[in-house]
């Protein structure tokens, strides 16, 4: 059998990649909003996603501390996609 003969199930690839892509987009969007606020001379509150020119907010906790639930869910779905891909690969090897 050749490596080209194995076709991974599309559901496994979606489960593996989509949650990580969505988490990356969320991280990028938050960074974009914060950067736009800082470019205007404001201070960005990462907890409430608000920008203020007059108030100064405390330093933000790291992204994974603020959004640990989203990260756990995304990684859980990605792990299940990896398991689906691994099981389908094993099933293909036994044939």
N, C-alpha and C positions, 0 to 999 in steps of 0.2 A: 504494500500500500504506500502511496505517496502522501506527502503532507498536503498536497492540493486536494486530495480526496476527502479530507475532513472539512465539513462545513459546520461551523458552530451555530447553534440555534440563535436566531435573532433576539429572542426574549432574554437570553443570558447576557448578550452584549449590551442590550438596553439596560438591564438591571445593573450591570457592572459600570457602565459609563455615564448614564444619565444623572444619577444622584450626585456624582462627583462634579459633573458639569454644572448642575444647578447650584451646588454649594460654592463652586468657584465664581459663578455669576453673582451670587449674593455677596460674596466677599468683595468682588470688584465694584459692585454697585455701592456698597457702603463706603469703600475707599474713595470712589468718585464723588459722592455727596460730601464727605468730609473734606476732600481736597478743594472742592468748589467753595465750601464755606471758608476755609482758611485762605483761599485766594482773595476773597472779599474782605479779609481782615477780621473775620469773626472767630468765634470759638465754637467747636462742635461737641455736642454731648452725645456720646455713642450709645448711652442707655436709652434715650428718648428720641434719638435722631433729629435733634433740633439744633439750629444754628443761631447764635446770638452775637451781636456786635458789642453789646454792653457788658454782658456777664462773662465770667471766666469759669470754665468747668474744670473739674479735677481730671487728672490723667486717666486715660481709658485703660481698662483691663484688656488683656490680649483677646483676639477674636474668638478663639476656642473657649475662653472662659465665659464670654458673653453669650455665645451661641452653641454651647456644648450639646444641647438637645438636638439641634438641627444636624450637627456633625455626627452624632451617634446614629441618628436615623439614616443619614446618607451612607455612612460606612456600613451599616447593617444591610441595607439594600445592595450595596456593592459587593459585600461578602457573599450574599445569597446568589448574586449573578456569577461570581467566581466559582461558587459551588456547582451551579447549574452547568457552567462551561466545563468544569473538571469532570463532572459525572458524564456528560455527553461525550467528552474526549475518551474517557475510560470505556464507555459503551462501544464507541467506534473502534477502539483498539482490540476489543474482544472478538469482533466480527472477523 
